[in-house]
Amino acid sequence: MTKLYLSLPWREILFIAFCVITLIQLGYYLGIFRRLAFFRPSVRERSQQHPVSVIICARDESAKLLTHLPGSLVQSYPSTHEVIVVNHNSQDDTRFLLDEFKKTFKDLHIVNLEHEAIGIPGKKYPLSMGIKEARYEIVLLTDADCVPASEFWMQKMQDGYHNGIEIVLGYGPYTKRSGFLNKIIRFDTFHSALQYLSYALAGMPYMGVGRNLSYKKDLFFRNKGFSGINHLPGGDDDLFINKVATKDNTNIVIDPETFTLSEPKQTFSEWFRQKARHYSTSKYYRPSHKFLLGLYSFSHILFYPLFIGALLYDWQLALPVFGARLLVQGLIYYRVMSKLQEKDLFAWWWLLDLWMFVYYLIFVPALWKKPRTTWN
């Protein structure tokens, strides 16, 4: 047995495994991610002007509302609209701040919740109340710490709606700051968007982000809202979309004027807690989505270790295989980063892609951890 073990052609096996993993990676880039890279939205002569209800949930976030809420209140939108802020049992000055805003902005609708919902952690309860209070069929969601990139966010997000569309996915980047942590956070956000927007274009929508997401009120109540996931702290955006999105009812909008900007975390530990909470919900995705996302992550983790093993077998064969993936990946990244206004990250993409190996090792354990019960 020992003699057989020693005689196995391990270097050849590592090289073959490297080629297989590279082919899997190329399959994702050429089969799925290229759809976003070469995506061209249909040109509309005029923007849609459906009545819309913007919904923002806030809990002890008066400072963020003071600086960010005006961006939603001063939108240039000629049709009927409202901005609903659900004040979820805040203990700071949120109520008084909102009352002051109300004096100036008549389209502001304040919903004050005085109690907790027993057995419903996270923000699904206040969000459900906000949707219930919404006067209009189309709801547009963002967070208290987000600000629209332009005054046309509300208007242009409606361009994603046409016959049969009930869900519109948007992009919510983080503000550019100095430091490598900022690049890591923004690259992670870009990489997530690369996946969920590309999957939607491929007819396999699996998530959205609550920072910039729109769907129809009827869709929410027709599917009994968050009833199946009320016991989970997260999932108000990704798990709900995973449940109700189809290839026929979902669209994306990536016009830079529709982006919503958020302030990134300042320390790695804060960002780690945020990401761990997000990853804790992915184990509840549909089996097909879990398989595809898991295979991509698994192939990404193995790519660089197997590349080192392939170099030991024959570097002249290994380098062209590595270069093929590098070339395709670089082209896809460049085009998508340009579309998502993250072009400054391209100079770092090769290093950030290498960082993803460490990233997966850090966050994979979050899949089995019990999520925290807070939502902000």
C-alpha positions as CSV (number, residue, x, y, z in Angstrom):
1,M,0.0,0.0,0.0
2,T,2.8,2.4,0.9
3,K,4.7,1.5,-2.3
4,L,1.5,2.2,-4.4
5,Y,1.0,5.5,-2.6
6,L,4.6,6.6,-3.3
7,S,4.3,5.6,-7.0
8,L,1.3,7.7,-7.8
9,P,2.0,10.5,-10.3
10,W,1.1,13.3,-7.8
11,R,2.5,16.1,-9.9
12,E,0.5,15.0,-13.0
13,I,-2.6,14.7,-10.8
14,L,-2.1,18.2,-9.5
15,F,-1.6,19.6,-13.0
16,I,-4.8,17.9,-14.3
17,A,-6.7,19.1,-11.2
18,F,-5.5,22.6,-11.9
19,C,-6.7,22.4,-15.5
20,V,-10.1,21.2,-14.4
21,I,-10.5,24.0,-11.8
22,T,-9.4,26.5,-14.4
23,L,-12.0,25.2,-16.8
24,I,-14.7,25.6,-14.1
25,Q,-13.6,29.1,-13.4
26,L,-13.6,30.0,-17.1
27,G,-17.1,28.5,-17.3
28,Y,-18.4,30.9,-14.8
29,Y,-16.6,33.9,-16.4
30,L,-17.6,33.1,-20.0
31,G,-21.0,31.5,-19.2
32,I,-22.4,33.8,-16.5
33,F,-20.2,36.9,-15.7
34,R,-19.8,38.0,-19.3
35,R,-23.5,38.7,-19.4
36,L,-23.0,41.7,-17.0
37,A,-19.7,42.7,-18.7
38,F,-21.4,43.0,-22.1
39,F,-24.8,44.1,-20.8
40,R,-26.5,46.9,-22.7
41,P,-29.8,48.1,-21.3
42,S,-32.5,48.8,-23.8
43,V,-32.8,52.5,-24.7
44,R,-36.0,54.2,-23.5
45,E,-37.3,57.4,-25.1
46,R,-38.6,58.4,-21.7
47,S,-38.3,57.2,-18.1
48,Q,-41.1,55.3,-16.4
49,Q,-43.0,57.4,-13.9
50,H,-44.9,54.9,-11.7
51,P,-46.1,56.1,-8.3
52,V,-43.5,54.8,-5.9
53,S,-43.0,54.5,-2.1
54,V,-39.4,54.7,-0.8
55,I,-39.0,52.8,2.4
56,I,-36.2,53.3,4.9
57,C,-36.0,51.5,8.3
58,A,-34.1,53.2,11.1
59,R,-33.1,52.3,14.6
60,D,-31.0,54.8,16.7
61,E,-29.6,56.3,13.5
62,S,-30.4,60.0,13.9
63,A,-26.9,61.1,12.9
64,K,-27.1,59.0,9.7
65,L,-30.6,60.2,8.9
66,L,-29.5,63.8,9.3
67,T,-26.9,63.6,6.6
68,H,-28.4,60.9,4.3
69,L,-32.1,61.2,4.4
70,P,-32.2,64.6,2.4
71,G,-30.8,62.7,-0.6
72,S,-34.0,60.7,-0.8
73,L,-36.3,63.6,0.0
74,V,-35.0,65.9,-2.7
75,Q,-35.4,63.4,-5.6
76,S,-36.4,64.8,-9.0
77,Y,-39.5,62.7,-9.6
78,P,-42.5,64.3,-11.3
79,S,-44.9,61.5,-10.5
80,T,-46.6,60.7,-7.3
81,H,-44.2,59.4,-4.6
82,E,-43.6,59.2,-0.9
83,V,-40.6,58.5,1.4
84,I,-41.5,56.3,4.4
85,V,-39.2,56.2,7.4
86,V,-40.0,53.4,9.8
87,N,-38.6,54.5,13.2
88,H,-38.2,51.1,15.0
89,N,-38.2,51.8,18.7
90,S,-35.3,54.3,18.6
91,Q,-33.9,55.6,21.9
92,D,-32.0,58.5,20.4
93,D,-33.3,61.7,18.7
94,T,-34.7,60.0,15.6
95,R,-38.3,60.9,16.3
96,F,-37.6,64.6,16.9
97,L,-35.4,64.7,13.8
98,L,-38.0,63.2,11.6
99,D,-40.6,65.6,13.0
100,E,-38.4,68.4,11.9
101,F,-37.9,67.0,8.4
102,K,-41.7,66.6,8.1
103,K,-42.1,70.4,8.5
104,T,-40.2,70.9,5.2
105,F,-40.9,67.7,3.2
106,K,-44.6,67.0,2.9
107,D,-43.9,63.7,1.1
108,L,-42.2,62.3,4.2
109,H,-44.4,59.6,5.9
110,I,-43.2,58.7,9.4
111,V,-44.1,55.3,11.0
112,N,-43.2,55.1,14.7
113,L,-43.0,51.6,16.1
114,E,-43.0,51.5,19.9
115,H,-42.5,47.8,20.6
116,E,-40.5,44.9,19.5
117,A,-42.0,42.0,17.6
118,I,-41.5,38.8,19.7
119,G,-39.8,36.1,17.7
120,I,-39.0,38.3,14.8
121,P,-35.4,39.6,15.1
122,G,-33.7,41.9,12.6
123,K,-35.5,44.5,10.5
124,K,-38.1,42.3,8.9
125,Y,-40.9,43.5,11.2
126,P,-40.3,47.3,10.6
127,L,-39.9,46.7,6.9
128,S,-43.1,44.7,6.8
129,M,-44.9,47.6,8.5
130,G,-43.4,50.0,6.1
131,I,-44.6,48.0,3.1
132,K,-48.0,47.7,4.7
133,E,-48.2,51.5,5.1
134,A,-47.0,52.1,1.5
135,R,-49.6,53.9,-0.5
136,Y,-48.2,52.8,-3.9
137,E,-47.7,49.5,-5.6
138,I,-44.0,49.9,-6.3
139,V,-41.7,50.1,-3.3
140,L,-38.1,51.1,-3.4
141,L,-35.9,50.1,-0.5
142,T,-32.7,51.6,0.8
143,D,-31.0,52.0,4.2
144,A,-30.6,54.9,6.7
145,D,-26.9,55.0,6.1
146,C,-27.3,55.2,2.3
147,V,-27.6,58.3,0.0
148,P,-28.6,58.2,-3.6
149,A,-25.8,59.0,-6.1
150,S,-28.1,61.4,-7.9
151,E,-31.4,63.2,-7.8
152,F,-32.6,60.7,-10.5
153,W,-32.3,57.5,-8.4
154,M,-36.0,57.2,-7.8
155,Q,-36.9,58.0,-11.5
156,K,-34.3,55.8,-13.2
157,M,-34.8,52.7,-11.0
158,Q,-38.3,52.6,-12.5
159,D,-36.8,52.0,-15.9
160,G,-36.3,48.4,-14.9
161,Y,-40.1,47.8,-14.9
162,H,-41.9,46.6,-17.9
163,N,-44.4,43.9,-18.7
164,G,-44.1,41.0,-16.2
165,I,-41.3,42.6,-14.1
166,E,-41.9,42.6,-10.4
167,I,-38.4,42.9,-9.0
168,V,-35.6,45.4,-10.0
169,L,-32.1,44.9,-8.6
170,G,-29.8,47.8,-8.1
171,Y,-26.2,48.4,-7.0
172,G,-25.2,49.9,-3.7
173,P,-21.4,50.6,-3.6
174,Y,-19.4,52.0,-0.7
175,T,-17.8,55.4,-0.7
176,K,-14.2,55.5,-1.9
177,R,-11.7,56.2,0.9
178,S,-8.0,55.8,1.4
179,G,-6.5,52.6,2.8
180,F,-6.4,49.0,1.7
181,L,-9.4,48.0,3.9
182,N,-11.5,50.3,1.8
183,K,-10.3,48.6,-1.3
184,I,-11.1,45.2,0.2
185,I,-14.6,46.2,1.2
186,R,-15.3,47.8,-2.2
187,F,-13.9,44.9,-4.1
188,D,-16.0,42.5,-2.1
189,T,-19.1,44.6,-2.9
190,F,-18.2,44.6,-6.5
191,H,-17.5,40.9,-6.5
192,S,-20.9,40.2,-4.9
193,A,-22.6,42.4,-7.5
194,L,-20.7,40.7,-10.3
195,Q,-22.4,37.5,-9.2
196,Y,-26.0,38.5,-8.3
197,L,-26.4,40.8,-11.2
198,S,-24.9,38.3,-13.7
199,Y,-27.0,35.5,-12.4
200,A,-30.1,37.6,-12.8
201,L,-29.2,38.3,-16.4
202,A,-28.6,34.6,-16.9
203,G,-32.2,33.9,-15.7
204,M,-31.1,32.6,-12.2
205,P,-31.7,35.5,-9.8
206,Y,-30.8,34.6,-6.3
207,M,-30.5,37.7,-4.2
208,G,-30.7,41.5,-4.0
209,V,-29.2,44.1,-1.6
210,G,-31.5,46.1,0.7
211,R,-29.4,49.2,0.1
212,N,-30.9,49.4,-3.4
213,L,-33.8,47.1,-4.2
214,S,-37.3,47.5,-5.6
215,Y,-40.3,45.2,-6.0
216,K,-44.0,45.3,-6.1
217,K,-46.2,45.4,-3.0
218,D,-48.5,42.7,-4.4
219,L,-45.5,40.4,-4.8
220,F,-44.6,40.8,-1.2
221,F,-48.1,40.0,0.2
222,R,-48.9,37.4,-2.4
223,N,-45.9,35.4,-1.1
224,K,-46.9,36.1,2.6
225,G,-44.0,38.5,3.1
226,F,-41.2,37.2,5.4
227,S,-43.4,34.5,7.0
228,G,-41.0,31.7,6.2
229,I,-37.9,33.5,7.4
230,N,-39.2,35.6,10.3
231,H,-37.1,33.6,12.8
232,L,-33.9,34.6,11.1
233,P,-32.1,37.9,11.9
234,G,-31.2,38.6,8.3
235,G,-32.6,37.7,4.9
236,D,-35.0,40.6,4.4
237,D,-33.3,41.2,1.1
238,D,-31.4,38.1,-0.2
239,L,-33.7,35.3,1.2
240,F,-36.9,37.0,0.2
241,I,-35.6,37.6,-3.4
242,N,-34.2,34.0,-3.4
243,K,-37.7,32.8,-2.6
244,V,-39.8,34.9,-5.1
245,A,-37.4,35.9,-8.0
246,T,-37.7,34.1,-11.4
247,K,-36.1,34.6,-14.8
248,D,-39.2,36.3,-16.0
249,N,-40.1,38.7,-13.1
250,T,-36.6,40.1,-12.4
251,N,-34.6,42.9,-14.0
252,I,-31.5,44.9,-13.2
253,V,-30.6,48.6,-13.4
254,I,-27.0,49.7,-13.3
255,D,-27.1,53.3,-14.4
256,P,-24.6,55.1,-12.2
257,E,-27.3,57.7,-11.3
258,T,-29.3,54.9,-9.6
259,F,-26.5,53.8,-7.3
260,T,-26.9,54.3,-3.5
261,L,-23.7,55.1,-1.6
262,S,-22.9,53.9,1.9
263,E,-20.1,54.6,4.3
264,P,-17.8,51.6,4.7
265,K,-16.7,50.1,8.0
266,Q,-13.6,51.6,9.5
267,T,-12.1,48.5,11.1
268,F,-11.7,45.0,9.9
269,S,-13.5,43.6,12.9
270,E,-16.6,45.7,12.2
271,W,-16.6,44.6,8.6
272,F,-16.0,40.9,9.6
273,R,-19.1,41.0,11.8
274,Q,-21.1,42.6,9.0
275,K,-20.0,40.0,6.4
276,A,-20.4,37.0,8.8
277,R,-24.1,38.1,9.4
278,H,-24.7,38.2,5.6
279,Y,-23.1,34.9,5.0
280,S,-25.1,33.2,7.7
281,T,-28.2,33.5,5.6
282,S,-26.8,32.0,2.4
283,K,-27.2,28.4,3.7
284,Y,-31.0,28.9,3.2
285,Y,-30.7,29.6,-0.5
286,R,-32.3,27.2,-3.0
287,P,-30.2,24.1,-3.5
288,S,-29.3,25.0,-7.1
289,H,-28.1,28.4,-6.1
290,K,-26.1,26.9,-3.2
291,F,-24.5,24.4,-5.6
292,L,-23.5,27.0,-8.2
293,L,-22.2,29.5,-5.7
294,G,-20.4,26.9,-3.7
295,L,-18.7,25.4,-6.8
296,Y,-17.5,28.8,-7.8
297,S,-16.1,29.6,-4.3
298,F,-14.6,26.1,-4.1
299,S,-12.8,26.5,-7.4
300,H,-11.6,29.9,-6.5
301,I,-10.1,28.6,-3.2
302,L,-8.3,25.7,-5.1
303,F,-7.1,27.7,-8.0
304,Y,-3.9,29.2,-6.5
305,P,-2.7,26.2,-4.5
306,L,-3.2,24.0,-7.5
307,F,-1.4,26.5,-9.7
308,I,1.7,26.2,-7.4
309,G,1.4,22.4,-7.7
310,A,1.1,22.6,-11.5
311,L,4.3,24.7,-11.7
312,L,6.1,21.8,-10.0
313,Y,4.9,19.5,-12.8
314,D,5.7,21.7,-15.8
315,W,5.8,25.5,-15.6
316,Q,5.8,25.8,-19.4
317,L,2.3,24.1,-19.5
318,A,1.0,25.7,-16.3
319,L,1.7,29.3,-17.2
320,P,-0.4,29.3,-20.4
321,V,-3.4,27.8,-18.5
322,F,-3.0,30.4,-15.7
323,G,-2.6,33.1,-18.4
324,A,-5.9,32.1,-20.1
325,R,-7.8,32.5,-16.9
326,L,-6.0,35.7,-16.1
327,L,-6.8,37.2,-19.5
328,V,-10.5,36.3,-19.4
329,Q,-10.9,37.4,-15.8
330,G,-9.1,40.7,-16.4
331,L,-11.3,41.5,-19.4
332,I,-14.5,40.7,-17.4
333,Y,-13.4,42.7,-14.4
334,Y,-12.4,45.7,-16.4
335,R,-15.7,46.0,-18.2
336,V,-17.8,45.4,-15.1
337,M,-15.7,47.7,-12.9
338,S,-16.2,50.4,-15.6
339,K,-20.0,49.9,-15.6
340,L,-20.1,49.9,-11.8
341,Q,-17.9,53.0,-11.4
342,E,-15.2,50.9,-9.6
343,K,-12.5,51.4,-12.3
344,D,-9.9,52.6,-9.8
345,L,-9.8,49.0,-8.4
346,F,-8.7,47.5,-11.6
347,A,-5.0,48.3,-10.9
348,W,-5.3,46.1,-7.8
349,W,-7.6,43.4,-9.1
350,W,-4.9,40.7,-9.4
351,L,-3.9,41.2,-5.7
352,L,-7.5,41.4,-4.6
353,D,-8.2,38.2,-6.5
354,L,-5.4,36.6,-4.6
355,W,-6.9,38.0,-1.4
356,M,-10.1,36.1,-2.2
357,F,-8.3,32.9,-1.3
358,V,-7.8,34.2,2.2
359,Y,-11.3,35.8,2.2
360,Y,-13.0,32.4,1.6
361,L,-11.0,30.7,4.3
362,I,-12.0,33.5,6.8
363,F,-15.7,33.6,6.0
364,V,-16.6,30.0,5.2
365,P,-17.0,29.1,8.9
366,A,-19.8,31.8,9.1
367,L,-22.0,29.4,7.2
368,W,-22.3,27.3,10.3
369,K,-22.4,29.9,12.9
370,K,-25.6,31.1,14.6
371,P,-26.3,34.6,13.2
372,R,-26.4,37.7,15.5
373,T,-29.9,39.1,16.2
374,T,-29.1,42.7,15.5
375,W,-29.8,44.2,12.1
376,N,-27.8,47.5,12.1
